[in-house]
């Protein structure tokens, strides 16, 4: 019974990490699409958003998906705010 419980918990944790890993590229695409459509950003805003986008992409490539999502959401907040 404990063995089955551990298997289920492991499966949940693994699937959660894959879900987070998969959301990073989607957030990058969303940022890129919004950047291509948005014309009313100052140079400073554009620079900050691109810096966050690149930082989030880098964190994703390094396997830190939680940090990647956090950074990419900051960029989206600036774009959508």
N, C-alpha and C positions, 0 to 999 in steps of 0.2 A: 504494500500500500504506500509506504513512504517512497519507494522507488518510482512508482507511477506519479506521485505528487511531484517529485523532483524533475521527472521528464516533462511534465506539463509546464512547470515553472520555467524550465530551460527553454522550451519551445516558445513560450510567451516572450521571454527576454530577447531571444534571437530574432523573432519576427518584429518586435518593436525596434530593434536597432536597424534592421533592414528597411523598415518604414521610414525612419529618420534619414537614413542614407539616401533613400530615393527622393525625398522631398527637397534636398539641396539643389539638384539640377533644375527642378521645377521652379524654385524660387529665383534662381539665376536667370532663367528664361523670362520669368515674369518681370524682373527688374529690367532686363534688356529690352523687352517689348515696351514697357512704360517709358524708358529713356528715349526710345526711337519716336514715341508719340508726343512726348512732353517738350514743349518749346519755351516754356516760361520759367526756366531755372537760371539762377545766376551762375557765374563761373565757379564761385565758391561752393554752392549747393551741388553742382554737377561733379566737382572734384571730390567732395565728401562722399557722395553716393557711389561714385566709381571706386573710391578707396575701400568703402565697406563691401561693395560687390566683390572686388578682387580678394579682400581678406576672407570673406565667406567662402569663396571658391577655393582658396588655398587651404582653409581649415577642412573643407570637404575632402580634398585630395589627400590630406594628411590623416584622414580617418576620424577627425574630431567633429562628428556630425552635429552634436548638440551645440557646440560653439558656432559652427557654420550656420545653423538655422537662426541662432540668436543674432549673429552679425547681419545676415541677409534680411531678417525682419526689421532691423534698424534702418537698413537702406530703403526698404519698402515703406516704412513709416514716414521717412523724409519725402519720398516720392508722392505718397498718397495724402500726406498731411498738408 
